[in-house]
Amino acid sequence: MASGFVGRPWHEVEQELQSAGIRYEKEITRPTRDFFKVDEKYLYVLRERQSPEGSLQFVLAARCTGVLPG
């Protein structure tokens, strides 16, 4: 199922899903190192798939805001 959600801001996607009454689950992925500064207020859809039960499952990532000085 390709819905065109990948790469879009989560707040937009979530509004669309809620208004359409679509069930969904979300998971937030984070960098394993703190080399890149991220702003978790700005989440984007990184991955999307449909579960066997029919709900959409999303992996979200925070926007990178630059490299930490080091």
C-alpha positions as CSV (number, residue, x, y, z in Angstrom):
1,M,0.0,0.0,0.0
2,A,1.7,3.2,-1.1
3,S,-0.1,6.2,0.4
4,G,2.5,8.9,-0.1
5,F,3.2,9.5,3.6
6,V,6.9,8.8,3.6
7,G,9.0,12.0,3.9
8,R,6.1,14.1,5.1
9,P,5.9,16.0,8.5
10,W,4.2,13.8,11.0
11,H,1.8,16.4,12.3
12,E,0.2,16.7,8.7
13,V,0.0,12.9,8.3
14,E,-1.5,12.4,11.8
15,Q,-4.2,14.9,11.0
16,E,-5.1,13.2,7.8
17,L,-5.2,9.8,9.5
18,Q,-7.4,11.0,12.3
19,S,-9.8,12.8,10.0
20,A,-10.1,9.7,7.8
21,G,-10.6,7.4,10.9
22,I,-7.6,5.3,9.9
23,R,-6.0,3.2,12.7
24,Y,-2.2,3.6,13.1
25,E,0.8,2.9,15.3
26,K,3.9,5.0,15.5
27,E,7.5,4.3,16.6
28,I,10.1,7.0,17.0
29,T,13.7,6.2,16.0
30,R,16.6,8.1,17.4
31,P,20.3,8.3,16.4
32,T,22.6,5.9,18.3
33,R,25.1,8.7,18.7
34,D,24.6,12.4,19.6
35,F,26.8,13.7,16.8
36,F,23.8,15.1,14.9
37,K,21.6,17.6,16.7
38,V,17.9,16.7,16.3
39,D,14.7,18.6,17.1
40,E,12.1,16.0,18.3
41,K,9.3,18.6,17.9
42,Y,9.6,18.1,14.1
43,L,9.0,14.5,13.3
44,Y,8.9,13.1,9.8
45,V,7.7,9.8,8.4
46,L,10.7,7.6,7.6
47,R,8.9,4.3,6.9
48,E,5.4,3.0,6.5
49,R,3.8,-0.4,6.3
50,Q,0.5,-2.0,6.8
51,S,0.1,-4.6,9.6
52,P,-1.6,-7.9,9.1
53,E,-4.5,-6.5,11.2
54,G,-4.9,-3.6,8.7
55,S,-3.6,-0.7,10.7
56,L,-0.8,1.5,9.3
57,Q,2.6,1.3,11.1
58,F,4.9,4.3,10.9
59,V,8.6,4.8,11.9
60,L,9.2,8.5,12.6
61,A,12.5,10.4,12.8
62,A,13.3,13.9,14.1
63,R,14.6,16.5,11.8
64,C,18.3,17.0,11.9
65,T,19.3,20.6,12.8
66,G,23.0,20.3,12.2
67,V,26.2,18.9,13.7
68,L,27.1,19.5,17.3
69,P,30.3,21.5,17.7
70,G,33.0,19.2,18.8
